[in-house]
Amino acid sequence: MKYFNQLDYETMPYPTNVKEPESHLAADGNIALAGCGICSAAMMLEQLLLGEYSLEEIRDLAVSCKANLDPGTDMKVLGPELCSRYGLVLHMSDSTEDLLECLRTGGRVIINVGGDREGHTGVFSHGGHYILAVACRENTVTILDPSWKKEKFDEPDRKGKVIVQYPFCLCSTEVLKEDTANRTPAYYCFKRRTDGTETEA
């Protein structure tokens, strides 16, 4: 199972927020700064389709479909493109039940956590961030976090919410529900296509 950590790719260009071409992310953007969605998508494809998918390949697709107009990657734009190109089906949801059902039936879920807000400290990021859910057991979800680093979950407001078994991070569905409460859709549920359908809203 391949694990991509975006922090390892400071030298790989990835311009985002390109609607503001003078911005730092547009002029000097790279995977380390804004590539969590690219890393999550590459890992998702490798697990569902059992091939190798480079960050460059996914980045170039994101740029060509204009999923990089704003800071980071717009998965509402990139997700359907991934389905069309690679033969997947996507269901976008805010439902914990949909998250678990997808994982239990062999799918993978790109999760859109929202970072800090009033009354909540982001667990997986202080800002917007994508992570990949790869499995579940009851209400515990196994995550690959593209921005994991040592001591990330040792901050006071994060401590005890995530168990790290590198490269995996384990947390409860309640932690994910709180961490995505300011994002919709929270869950991008991908499966291999079997019926000709590519995207289900």
Backbone as ProteinMPNN parsed JSONL, in Angstrom:
{"seq_chain_A": "MKYFNQLDYETMPYPTNVKEPESHLAADGNIALAGCGICSAAMMLEQLLLGEYSLEEIRDLAVSCKANLDPGTDMKVLGPELCSRYGLVLHMSDSTEDLLECLRTGGRVIINVGGDREGHTGVFSHGGHYILAVACRENTVTILDPSWKKEKFDEPDRKGKVIVQYPFCLCSTEVLKEDTANRTPAYYCFKRRTDGTETEA", "coords_chain_A": {"N_chain_A": [[0.843, -1.193, 0.0], [0.731, 2.058, -1.011], [1.905, 5.065, 0.418], [1.498, 8.465, 0.336], [3.007, 11.364, 1.414], [2.385, 14.666, 1.493], [4.174, 16.553, 2.413], [6.644, 15.78, 1.675], [7.102, 16.729, -0.83], [7.991, 19.32, -1.655], [9.31, 20.343, -3.837], [7.802, 19.75, -6.032], [5.91, 21.267, -8.376], [2.692, 22.759, -7.976], [0.324, 24.711, -8.884], [-2.173, 26.538, -7.281], [-5.229, 28.333, -6.422], [-5.427, 29.814, -8.73], [-7.068, 31.664, -9.879], [-6.31, 33.999, -8.844], [-3.696, 35.095, -10.026], [-1.378, 36.371, -9.102], [-1.016, 35.531, -6.569], [0.617, 33.786, -3.822], [0.213, 30.995, -3.767], [-0.514, 30.509, -6.387], [1.67, 31.441, -7.88], [3.917, 30.228, -6.73], [3.142, 27.773, -5.817], [3.071, 24.398, -4.52], [3.117, 20.787, -4.108], [3.548, 20.187, -1.406], [2.473, 22.417, -0.11], [-0.232, 22.489, -0.934], [-1.221, 20.033, -1.755], [-2.793, 17.964, -0.645], [-5.221, 16.868, -1.522], [-4.458, 15.837, -3.995], [-2.577, 13.874, -3.25], [-4.262, 12.221, -1.685], [-6.079, 11.345, -3.641], [-4.383, 9.923, -5.392], [-3.541, 7.803, -3.744], [-6.019, 6.625, -3.205], [-6.761, 5.701, -5.802], [-4.732, 3.817, -6.311], [-5.329, 1.886, -4.415], [-7.942, 1.057, -5.037], [-7.813, 0.274, -7.707], [-5.497, -1.101, -8.081], [-3.196, -0.368, -9.42], [-0.415, 1.759, -10.393], [-0.252, 5.145, -9.681], [0.833, 8.239, -10.379], [1.736, 11.247, -8.59], [2.158, 13.381, -10.281], [0.564, 12.743, -12.473], [-2.064, 12.88, -11.414], [-2.07, 15.499, -10.478], [-1.771, 16.917, -12.907], [-4.194, 16.286, -14.109], [-5.954, 17.569, -12.346], [-5.251, 20.231, -12.793], [-5.893, 20.49, -15.512], [-8.672, 20.169, -15.528], [-9.433, 22.313, -14.12], [-9.668, 22.238, -11.334], [-8.214, 23.622, -9.586], [-8.715, 26.309, -9.183], [-9.326, 27.727, -6.864], [-7.694, 28.052, -3.594], [-5.845, 25.094, -2.917], [-7.436, 21.958, -3.765], [-10.391, 21.447, -5.571], [-12.52, 19.075, -4.824], [-15.054, 18.508, -5.664], [-14.976, 19.086, -8.293], [-12.687, 17.693, -9.264], [-13.25, 15.04, -8.475], [-15.449, 13.85, -10.118], [-14.038, 13.873, -12.548], [-11.969, 12.059, -12.04], [-13.523, 9.768, -11.825], [-14.549, 9.515, -14.433], [-12.209, 9.158, -15.937], [-10.948, 6.904, -14.81], [-12.778, 4.899, -14.322], [-14.618, 4.808, -12.073], [-17.105, 5.15, -9.464], [-18.755, 7.786, -7.834], [-20.036, 8.949, -4.81], [-21.25, 11.677, -3.14], [-21.428, 12.871, 0.156], [-22.694, 13.787, 3.429], [-23.049, 12.031, 5.403], [-22.431, 9.88, 8.11], [-23.179, 7.216, 8.035], [-23.088, 6.645, 5.287], [-20.352, 6.943, 4.834], [-19.316, 4.75, 6.358], [-20.63, 2.607, 5.112], [-19.576, 2.656, 2.534], [-16.865, 2.058, 3.022], [-17.098, -0.475, 4.175], [-17.947, -1.977, 2.058], [-15.868, -2.145, 0.329], [-15.014, 0.261, -0.795], [-13.329, 3.493, -0.957], [-12.796, 6.515, 0.866], [-12.493, 9.91, 0.447], [-11.98, 12.379, 2.703], [-13.155, 15.509, 3.767], [-11.916, 17.618, 5.822], [-12.445, 20.448, 7.982], [-10.867, 22.15, 9.556], [-9.926, 24.68, 12.016], [-12.471, 26.313, 13.886], [-14.855, 28.471, 15.52], [-15.071, 27.314, 18.753], [-14.062, 24.839, 18.14], [-11.144, 22.976, 17.632], [-9.287, 22.06, 14.902], [-8.718, 18.65, 14.19], [-7.296, 17.062, 12.325], [-6.222, 19.047, 10.802], [-5.448, 22.547, 10.94], [-6.578, 24.098, 9.065], [-8.455, 23.847, 5.953], [-8.469, 20.513, 4.647], [-7.671, 17.412, 3.047], [-8.109, 13.968, 3.73], [-7.624, 10.399, 3.624], [-9.855, 7.779, 4.001], [-9.538, 4.367, 4.63], [-10.436, 2.002, 5.725], [-12.68, 0.443, 8.111], [-13.716, -0.41, 11.408], [-16.309, -1.346, 13.235], [-17.1, 1.6, 14.784], [-14.699, 2.823, 14.375], [-12.354, 4.377, 12.331], [-9.928, 3.89, 9.826], [-7.297, 5.833, 8.724], [-5.364, 7.415, 6.157], [-3.26, 10.018, 6.356], [-2.295, 12.701, 4.506], [-0.673, 14.753, 5.469], [0.669, 13.969, 7.705], [2.824, 14.185, 10.522], [5.371, 13.712, 12.992], [4.263, 14.037, 16.329], [2.062, 15.502, 15.632], [-0.522, 14.992, 16.589], [-0.287, 15.505, 19.237], [-0.895, 17.933, 20.264], [-2.625, 19.927, 22.726], [-5.521, 20.135, 22.343], [-5.954, 18.097, 20.594], [-5.004, 15.765, 21.57], [-5.318, 12.353, 22.343], [-7.387, 11.864, 20.586], [-6.696, 10.645, 18.224], [-5.152, 7.669, 17.237], [-1.994, 6.647, 16.347], [-0.691, 4.386, 14.106], [1.689, 4.045, 12.373], [1.758, 3.842, 8.796], [-0.792, 4.597, 9.403], [-3.672, 6.26, 10.784], [-5.912, 6.126, 13.398], [-9.25, 6.82, 14.253], [-12.361, 7.881, 15.767], [-15.724, 7.782, 14.394], [-17.123, 9.899, 15.421], [-15.198, 11.851, 15.96], [-14.482, 12.442, 13.313], [-16.935, 13.387, 12.372], [-17.243, 15.769, 13.819], [-14.991, 17.107, 12.917], [-15.536, 17.607, 10.29], [-17.735, 19.197, 10.27], [-18.108, 21.774, 9.316], [-17.948, 21.575, 6.602], [-19.167, 20.735, 3.391], [-19.711, 18.732, 0.567], [-18.865, 16.352, 3.142], [-17.814, 13.853, 2.761], [-16.336, 12.054, 0.182], [-17.169, 9.456, -1.536], [-15.789, 6.762, -3.042], [-16.033, 4.13, -5.391], [-15.274, 1.158, -7.304], [-16.489, 1.171, -10.627], [-19.39, -0.535, -11.626], [-21.793, -0.542, -12.903], [-22.022, 1.209, -14.953], [-22.576, 3.762, -14.126], [-21.217, 6.906, -13.21], [-21.186, 9.106, -11.428], [-22.93, 9.914, -8.494], [-24.931, 12.192, -7.019]], "CA_chain_A": [[0.0, 0.0, 0.0], [1.557, 3.255, -1.131], [1.522, 6.22, 1.228], [2.07, 9.732, -0.112], [2.951, 12.482, 2.352], [2.586, 15.873, 0.691], [5.284, 17.338, 2.945], [7.866, 15.311, 1.018], [7.102, 17.147, -2.233], [8.113, 20.77, -1.765], [9.865, 20.729, -5.143], [6.885, 19.392, -7.11], [5.004, 22.404, -8.553], [1.239, 22.589, -8.077], [-0.296, 26.025, -8.702], [-3.597, 26.616, -6.949], [-5.71, 29.715, -6.326], [-4.967, 30.426, -9.975], [-7.924, 32.799, -10.231], [-5.528, 35.146, -8.406], [-2.39, 34.66, -10.532], [-0.26, 36.969, -8.378], [-0.948, 34.992, -5.21], [1.738, 32.876, -3.536], [-0.136, 29.626, -4.158], [-0.523, 30.426, -7.844], [2.995, 31.687, -8.443], [4.948, 29.36, -6.153], [2.489, 26.642, -5.173], [3.632, 23.065, -4.694], [2.338, 19.718, -3.477], [3.658, 20.301, 0.05], [1.584, 23.479, 0.359], [-1.659, 22.39, -1.288], [-1.45, 18.799, -2.501], [-3.419, 16.878, 0.115], [-6.216, 16.221, -2.375], [-3.738, 15.088, -5.016], [-2.046, 12.683, -2.582], [-5.38, 11.353, -1.313], [-6.617, 10.743, -4.855], [-3.43, 8.933, -5.895], [-3.616, 6.629, -2.865], [-7.319, 6.0, -3.437], [-6.721, 4.978, -7.068], [-3.851, 2.657, -6.178], [-5.982, 0.859, -3.612], [-9.139, 0.536, -5.693], [-7.558, -0.235, -9.058], [-4.321, -1.965, -8.01], [-2.156, 0.096, -10.325], [0.395, 2.838, -9.853], [-0.748, 6.432, -10.159], [1.791, 9.222, -9.885], [1.215, 12.547, -8.202], [2.178, 14.239, -11.46], [-0.599, 12.395, -13.289], [-3.275, 13.413, -10.787], [-1.924, 16.962, -10.492], [-2.037, 17.424, -14.253], [-5.636, 16.178, -14.326], [-6.589, 18.636, -11.561], [-5.008, 21.496, -13.475], [-6.601, 20.517, -16.799], [-10.117, 20.298, -15.303], [-9.619, 23.558, -13.359], [-9.984, 21.989, -9.929], [-7.247, 24.4, -8.805], [-9.011, 27.736, -9.265], [-9.237, 28.244, -5.501], [-6.6, 27.399, -2.868], [-6.025, 23.652, -2.785], [-8.093, 21.217, -4.843], [-11.84, 21.328, -5.45], [-12.831, 17.671, -5.096], [-16.327, 18.445, -6.402], [-14.588, 19.149, -9.706], [-11.753, 16.61, -9.592], [-13.837, 13.718, -8.249], [-16.076, 13.314, -11.322], [-13.012, 13.637, -13.569], [-11.335, 10.796, -11.684], [-14.464, 8.701, -12.18], [-14.615, 9.395, -15.883], [-10.955, 8.662, -16.5], [-10.454, 5.649, -14.252], [-13.823, 3.895, -14.156], [-15.075, 4.775, -10.69], [-18.372, 5.805, -9.156], [-18.594, 8.696, -6.705], [-21.21, 9.431, -4.078], [-20.87, 12.739, -2.211], [-22.347, 12.753, 1.284], [-22.322, 14.254, 4.76], [-23.582, 11.014, 6.305], [-21.532, 8.872, 8.68], [-23.613, 5.897, 7.559], [-22.558, 6.469, 3.932], [-18.918, 6.728, 5.004], [-19.066, 3.385, 6.811], [-21.105, 1.66, 4.097], [-18.605, 2.644, 1.44], [-15.671, 1.341, 3.461], [-17.434, -1.887, 4.421], [-18.194, -2.652, 0.786], [-14.674, -2.139, -0.501], [-14.686, 1.564, -1.346], [-12.43, 4.377, -0.23], [-13.476, 7.795, 1.073], [-11.704, 11.114, 0.675], [-12.7, 13.142, 3.724], [-12.866, 16.94, 3.677], [-11.99, 18.218, 7.158], [-12.572, 21.893, 7.837], [-9.942, 22.95, 10.356], [-10.383, 25.398, 13.21], [-13.616, 27.232, 13.857], [-15.204, 28.837, 16.889], [-15.476, 26.194, 19.586], [-13.484, 23.561, 17.689], [-9.791, 22.942, 17.08], [-9.19, 21.003, 13.91], [-7.929, 17.496, 14.62], [-6.377, 16.665, 11.264], [-5.614, 20.243, 10.236], [-5.992, 23.817, 11.415], [-7.29, 24.664, 7.922], [-9.064, 22.811, 5.134], [-7.521, 19.418, 4.395], [-8.222, 16.123, 2.639], [-7.492, 12.747, 4.228], [-8.215, 9.237, 2.962], [-10.305, 6.664, 4.834], [-9.262, 3.131, 3.899], [-11.082, 0.85, 6.358], [-13.359, 0.741, 9.369], [-14.107, -1.516, 12.287], [-17.36, -0.715, 14.03], [-17.101, 3.055, 14.568], [-13.322, 3.295, 14.273], [-11.989, 4.51, 10.922], [-8.496, 3.915, 9.556], [-7.033, 6.992, 7.873], [-4.044, 7.832, 5.691], [-3.246, 11.483, 6.419], [-1.19, 13.172, 3.669], [0.195, 15.743, 6.117], [1.084, 13.481, 9.015], [4.188, 14.36, 11.006], [5.489, 13.342, 14.393], [3.718, 14.935, 17.353], [0.926, 16.265, 15.11], [-1.717, 14.785, 17.399], [0.049, 15.715, 20.638], [-1.389, 19.233, 20.723], [-3.594, 19.715, 23.812], [-6.903, 19.932, 21.915], [-5.998, 16.921, 19.725], [-4.465, 14.609, 22.283], [-6.264, 11.29, 22.673], [-8.432, 11.704, 19.579], [-6.172, 9.852, 17.114], [-4.105, 6.696, 17.54], [-1.136, 6.489, 15.172], [0.012, 3.138, 13.84], [2.228, 4.541, 11.111], [1.322, 5.17, 8.352], [-2.229, 4.73, 9.607], [-4.218, 7.009, 11.907], [-7.219, 5.59, 13.756], [-10.074, 7.728, 15.047], [-13.781, 7.529, 15.786], [-16.59, 8.52, 13.48], [-17.531, 11.139, 16.079], [-14.119, 12.813, 15.694], [-14.613, 12.86, 11.919], [-18.161, 14.178, 12.238], [-16.96, 17.102, 14.346], [-13.934, 17.745, 12.136], [-16.086, 17.955, 8.972], [-19.043, 19.834, 10.466], [-18.185, 23.028, 8.56], [-17.667, 21.256, 5.197], [-20.135, 19.901, 2.681], [-19.832, 17.431, 1.234], [-17.777, 15.922, 4.023], [-17.27, 12.562, 2.34], [-16.337, 11.692, -1.245], [-17.148, 7.994, -1.454], [-15.419, 6.201, -4.335], [-16.01, 2.684, -5.595], [-15.095, 0.749, -8.692], [-17.739, 1.219, -11.37], [-19.882, -1.838, -12.063], [-23.104, -0.454, -13.544], [-22.028, 2.27, -15.96], [-22.782, 5.068, -13.511], [-19.968, 7.488, -12.754], [-21.344, 10.03, -10.304], [-24.228, 10.034, -7.852], [-24.823, 13.372, -6.152]], "C_chain_A": [[0.878, 1.242, 0.0], [0.994, 4.385, -0.262], [2.256, 7.441, 0.709], [1.902, 10.766, 0.995], [3.312, 13.745, 1.575], [3.813, 16.667, 1.128], [6.626, 16.932, 2.336], [8.048, 15.906, -0.375], [7.109, 18.667, -2.395], [8.579, 21.207, -3.147], [8.958, 20.353, -6.313], [5.86, 20.517, -7.29], [3.536, 21.972, -8.604], [0.596, 23.952, -7.827], [-1.772, 25.893, -8.355], [-3.936, 28.08, -6.677], [-5.343, 30.492, -7.593], [-5.901, 31.526, -10.477], [-7.311, 34.111, -9.743], [-4.073, 34.876, -8.771], [-1.189, 35.269, -9.824], [-0.102, 36.397, -6.966], [0.213, 34.017, -5.067], [1.429, 31.456, -4.018], [-0.164, 29.459, -5.668], [0.885, 30.529, -8.416], [4.031, 30.67, -7.985], [4.367, 28.118, -5.491], [3.171, 25.32, -5.47], [2.776, 22.048, -3.945], [2.392, 19.835, -1.957], [2.688, 21.331, 0.611], [0.11, 23.156, 0.164], [-2.024, 21.079, -1.96], [-2.097, 17.668, -1.741], [-4.467, 16.138, -0.712], [-5.586, 15.375, -3.456], [-3.2, 13.786, -4.42], [-3.165, 11.705, -2.217], [-5.946, 10.636, -2.528], [-5.685, 9.67, -5.405], [-3.459, 7.664, -5.054], [-4.925, 5.884, -3.059], [-7.304, 5.163, -4.711], [-5.877, 3.717, -6.962], [-4.539, 1.535, -5.414], [-7.194, 0.252, -4.31], [-8.831, -0.187, -6.995], [-6.264, -1.034, -9.167], [-3.275, -1.626, -9.065], [-1.289, 1.125, -9.628], [-0.021, 4.145, -10.503], [0.119, 7.518, -9.54], [1.085, 10.51, -9.477], [1.176, 13.49, -9.398], [0.94, 14.006, -12.324], [-1.881, 13.007, -12.726], [-3.232, 14.938, -10.751], [-2.289, 17.529, -11.861], [-3.522, 17.34, -14.594], [-6.365, 17.29, -13.581], [-6.429, 19.987, -12.238], [-5.844, 21.583, -14.752], [-8.105, 20.686, -16.626], [-10.467, 21.504, -14.443], [-10.139, 23.321, -11.937], [-9.085, 22.797, -9.003], [-7.506, 25.9, -8.858], [-8.894, 28.417, -7.91], [-8.03, 27.609, -4.806], [-6.866, 25.908, -2.671], [-6.726, 23.06, -3.991], [-9.585, 21.132, -4.575], [-12.225, 19.908, -5.834], [-14.183, 17.51, -5.775], [-16.084, 18.494, -7.902], [-13.707, 17.96, -10.08], [-12.387, 15.236, -9.465], [-14.511, 13.13, -9.479], [-15.085, 13.06, -12.457], [-12.26, 12.339, -13.301], [-12.231, 9.619, -12.064], [-14.48, 8.455, -13.677], [-13.36, 8.758, -16.46], [-10.634, 7.242, -16.055], [-11.539, 4.607, -13.987], [-14.27, 3.704, -12.725], [-16.469, 5.369, -10.593], [-18.173, 6.608, -7.884], [-19.942, 9.069, -6.125], [-20.737, 10.451, -3.056], [-21.897, 12.796, -1.088], [-21.798, 13.452, 2.515], [-22.658, 13.203, 5.824], [-22.51, 10.041, 6.791], [-21.897, 7.485, 8.185], [-23.088, 5.623, 6.152], [-21.051, 6.238, 3.958], [-18.633, 5.268, 5.35], [-19.499, 2.358, 5.769], [-20.125, 1.544, 2.956], [-17.378, 1.826, 1.826], [-15.953, -0.148, 3.638], [-17.635, -2.672, 3.131], [-17.039, -2.469, -0.203], [-14.287, -0.814, -1.112], [-13.652, 2.298, -0.512], [-13.086, 5.75, -0.187], [-12.456, 8.896, 1.31], [-12.538, 12.034, 1.559], [-12.212, 14.582, 3.7], [-13.023, 17.56, 5.061], [-11.832, 19.73, 7.043], [-11.679, 22.753, 8.692], [-10.585, 23.637, 11.542], [-11.623, 26.23, 12.914], [-13.953, 27.551, 15.31], [-15.71, 27.616, 17.646], [-14.871, 24.862, 19.195], [-12.082, 23.776, 17.153], [-9.694, 21.779, 16.11], [-8.266, 19.887, 14.353], [-6.878, 17.144, 13.572], [-5.703, 17.857, 10.589], [-6.217, 21.471, 10.902], [-6.702, 24.565, 10.299], [-7.946, 23.544, 7.134], [-8.039, 21.765, 4.718], [-8.294, 18.188, 3.938], [-7.402, 14.997, 3.256], [-8.223, 11.572, 3.583], [-8.575, 8.167, 3.981], [-10.197, 5.371, 4.034], [-9.963, 1.913, 4.483], [-11.825, 1.321, 7.595], [-13.606, -0.552, 10.12], [-15.038, -0.942, 13.321], [-17.329, 0.785, 13.766], [-15.697, 3.655, 14.596], [-12.892, 3.261, 12.812], [-10.47, 4.61, 10.814], [-8.21, 4.926, 8.447], [-5.579, 6.99, 7.4], [-4.082, 9.351, 5.572], [-2.055, 12.004, 5.619], [-0.306, 14.242, 4.305], [0.643, 15.289, 7.502], [2.544, 13.828, 9.292], [4.202, 14.028, 12.494], [4.953, 14.451, 15.29], [2.549, 15.775, 16.853], [-0.28, 16.175, 16.037], [-1.438, 14.901, 18.897], [-0.373, 17.086, 21.147], [-2.508, 19.027, 21.748], [-5.011, 19.41, 23.347], [-7.058, 18.743, 20.968], [-5.668, 15.634, 20.474], [-5.568, 13.619, 22.639], [-7.333, 11.04, 21.629], [-8.008, 10.821, 18.41], [-5.091, 8.92, 17.636], [-3.301, 6.472, 16.27], [-0.482, 5.113, 15.188], [0.597, 3.304, 12.439], [2.236, 3.46, 10.025], [-0.153, 5.453, 8.625], [-2.544, 5.562, 10.851], [-5.622, 6.486, 12.169], [-7.978, 6.595, 14.607], [-11.529, 7.293, 14.952], [-14.557, 8.312, 14.738], [-17.052, 9.826, 14.106], [-16.475, 12.221, 15.887], [-14.233, 13.338, 14.267], [-15.842, 13.725, 11.703], [-17.933, 15.611, 12.709], [-15.961, 17.839, 13.462], [-14.413, 18.163, 10.749], [-17.366, 18.774, 9.063], [-19.207, 21.124, 9.675], [-17.857, 22.812, 7.085], [-18.801, 20.426, 4.614], [-19.8, 19.893, 1.197], [-18.617, 17.115, 2.095], [-17.046, 14.716, 3.456], [-17.435, 12.363, 0.836], [-16.101, 10.191, -1.315], [-16.932, 7.397, -2.843], [-15.481, 4.68, -4.314], [-15.674, 2.398, -7.048], [-16.446, 0.715, -9.39], [-18.124, -0.176, -11.847], [-21.163, -1.742, -12.89], [-23.168, 0.653, -14.595], [-22.233, 3.662, -15.417], [-21.464, 5.602, -13.0], [-20.127, 8.33, -11.493], [-22.779, 10.003, -9.808], [-24.126, 11.178, -6.862], [-25.092, 12.997, -4.7]], "O_chain_A": [[1.676, 1.445, 0.914], [-0.213, 4.621, -0.216], [3.486, 7.457, 0.647], [0.789, 11.014, 1.458], [4.425, 13.868, 1.063], [4.423, 17.369, 0.321], [7.618, 17.649, 2.464], [9.045, 15.62, -1.039], [6.333, 19.225, -3.171], [8.276, 22.318, -3.582], [9.306, 20.607, -7.466], [5.011, 20.699, -6.418], [3.195, 20.95, -9.199], [0.347, 24.313, -6.676], [-2.526, 25.217, -9.054], [-3.065, 28.949, -6.695], [-4.994, 31.672, -7.534], [-5.551, 32.248, -11.41], [-7.724, 35.194, -10.159], [-3.291, 34.468, -7.912], [-0.084, 34.738, -9.931], [0.841, 36.744, -6.255], [0.726, 33.49, -6.054], [2.285, 30.796, -4.606], [0.132, 28.377, -6.176], [1.246, 29.787, -9.33], [4.917, 30.29, -8.751], [5.04, 27.478, -4.684], [3.772, 25.138, -6.529], [1.833, 22.409, -3.241], [1.386, 19.606, -1.287], [2.14, 21.137, 1.696], [-0.716, 23.511, 1.005], [-3.032, 21.008, -2.664], [-1.97, 16.511, -2.143], [-4.587, 14.916, -0.615], [-6.108, 14.317, -3.806], [-3.351, 12.72, -5.016], [-3.027, 10.498, -2.418], [-6.262, 9.449, -2.456], [-6.148, 8.616, -5.841], [-3.407, 6.561, -5.599], [-4.945, 4.653, -3.076], [-7.784, 4.03, -4.705], [-6.265, 2.665, -7.469], [-4.351, 0.361, -5.732], [-7.443, -0.947, -4.183], [-9.509, -1.151, -7.349], [-5.963, -1.585, -10.226], [-2.555, -2.504, -9.541], [-1.411, 1.34, -8.422], [-0.128, 4.239, -11.726], [0.134, 7.692, -8.322], [-0.008, 10.82, -9.951], [0.263, 14.308, -9.517], [0.345, 14.951, -12.841], [-2.682, 13.579, -13.464], [-4.251, 15.593, -10.971], [-3.03, 18.508, -11.957], [-4.054, 18.211, -15.282], [-7.295, 17.89, -14.121], [-7.359, 20.794, -12.256], [-6.434, 22.624, -15.043], [-8.756, 21.284, -17.483], [-11.625, 21.708, -14.077], [-10.937, 24.097, -11.413], [-9.176, 22.676, -7.781], [-6.595, 26.687, -8.599], [-8.419, 29.548, -7.816], [-7.401, 26.715, -5.372], [-7.972, 25.509, -2.305], [-6.628, 23.584, -5.101], [-9.998, 20.783, -3.469], [-12.258, 19.565, -7.016], [-14.438, 16.48, -6.4], [-16.894, 17.999, -8.686], [-13.946, 17.297, -11.089], [-12.094, 14.35, -10.267], [-14.184, 12.007, -9.863], [-15.271, 12.131, -13.243], [-11.947, 11.6, -14.234], [-11.753, 8.6, -12.562], [-14.429, 7.311, -14.128], [-13.435, 7.922, -17.361], [-10.104, 6.455, -16.839], [-11.236, 3.53, -13.473], [-14.302, 2.583, -12.217], [-16.951, 6.01, -11.526], [-17.497, 6.157, -6.959], [-20.865, 9.453, -6.843], [-19.914, 10.134, -2.197], [-23.101, 12.774, -1.344], [-20.594, 13.681, 2.632], [-22.555, 13.478, 7.02], [-21.777, 9.455, 5.994], [-21.014, 6.663, 7.94], [-22.686, 4.499, 5.85], [-20.533, 5.427, 3.19], [-17.803, 4.626, 4.708], [-18.817, 1.354, 5.563], [-19.87, 0.446, 2.463], [-16.908, 0.998, 1.046], [-15.122, -0.985, 3.283], [-17.507, -3.897, 3.119], [-17.213, -2.617, -1.412], [-13.325, -0.753, -1.878], [-13.168, 1.793, 0.501], [-13.841, 6.113, -1.089], [-11.658, 8.833, 2.246], [-13.655, 12.415, 1.206], [-11.012, 14.844, 3.622], [-14.117, 17.98, 5.439], [-11.175, 20.231, 6.131], [-11.719, 23.978, 8.576], [-11.648, 23.234, 12.014], [-11.783, 26.773, 11.821], [-13.386, 26.954, 16.225], [-16.665, 26.965, 17.223], [-15.135, 23.85, 19.845], [-11.855, 24.652, 16.319], [-9.991, 20.639, 16.468], [-7.161, 20.14, 14.834], [-5.707, 16.951, 13.9], [-4.713, 17.685, 9.878], [-7.355, 21.44, 11.371], [-7.366, 25.569, 10.559], [-7.988, 22.405, 7.599], [-6.879, 22.089, 4.465], [-9.419, 17.947, 4.377], [-6.173, 15.055, 3.301], [-9.322, 11.739, 3.054], [-7.72, 7.701, 4.734], [-10.693, 5.28, 2.911], [-10.076, 0.889, 3.809], [-11.633, 2.442, 8.067], [-13.691, -1.633, 9.538], [-14.632, -0.156, 14.177], [-17.516, 1.205, 12.624], [-15.533, 4.855, 14.816], [-13.044, 2.244, 12.136], [-9.815, 5.308, 11.589], [-8.808, 4.875, 7.373], [-4.676, 6.611, 8.145], [-4.848, 9.9, 4.779], [-0.911, 11.773, 6.011], [0.72, 14.603, 3.729], [0.957, 16.109, 8.364], [3.388, 13.769, 8.398], [3.168, 14.064, 13.162], [5.164, 15.638, 15.039], [2.085, 16.668, 17.562], [-0.98, 17.165, 16.247], [-2.237, 14.46, 19.723], [-0.226, 17.375, 22.334], [-3.26, 18.057, 21.651], [-5.652, 18.514, 23.896], [-8.177, 18.412, 20.577], [-6.028, 14.541, 20.035], [-6.614, 13.996, 23.167], [-8.115, 10.098, 21.764], [-8.857, 10.305, 17.683], [-4.215, 9.339, 18.393], [-3.866, 6.143, 15.228], [0.185, 4.731, 16.149], [0.072, 2.777, 11.459], [2.65, 2.326, 10.265], [-0.699, 6.44, 8.131], [-1.793, 5.569, 11.826], [-6.435, 6.412, 11.248], [-7.434, 7.155, 15.559], [-11.877, 6.434, 14.142], [-14.114, 9.356, 14.26], [-17.346, 10.778, 13.382], [-16.815, 13.384, 15.674], [-14.098, 14.539, 14.034], [-15.801, 14.688, 10.937], [-18.384, 16.558, 12.064], [-16.067, 19.051, 13.275], [-13.769, 18.985, 10.097], [-18.016, 19.022, 8.047], [-20.333, 21.53, 9.391], [-17.522, 23.768, 6.385], [-19.326, 19.525, 5.269], [-19.618, 20.962, 0.614], [-17.5, 17.549, 1.815], [-15.837, 14.561, 3.632], [-18.533, 12.49, 0.294], [-14.973, 9.719, -1.171], [-17.793, 7.513, -3.715], [-15.047, 4.032, -3.362], [-15.773, 3.272, -7.909], [-17.438, 0.279, -8.806], [-17.301, -0.906, -12.398], [-21.582, -2.722, -13.506], [-24.25, 0.996, -15.072], [-22.085, 4.643, -16.146], [-20.672, 4.858, -12.422], [-19.289, 8.269, -10.593], [-23.724, 10.06, -10.594], [-23.302, 11.127, -5.949], [-25.047, 13.858, -3.821]]}, "name": "protein", "num_of_chains": 1, "seq": "MKYFNQLDYETMPYPTNVKEPESHLAADGNIALAGCGICSAAMMLEQLLLGEYSLEEIRDLAVSCKANLDPGTDMKVLGPELCSRYGLVLHMSDSTEDLLECLRTGGRVIINVGGDREGHTGVFSHGGHYILAVACRENTVTILDPSWKKEKFDEPDRKGKVIVQYPFCLCSTEVLKEDTANRTPAYYCFKRRTDGTETEA"}
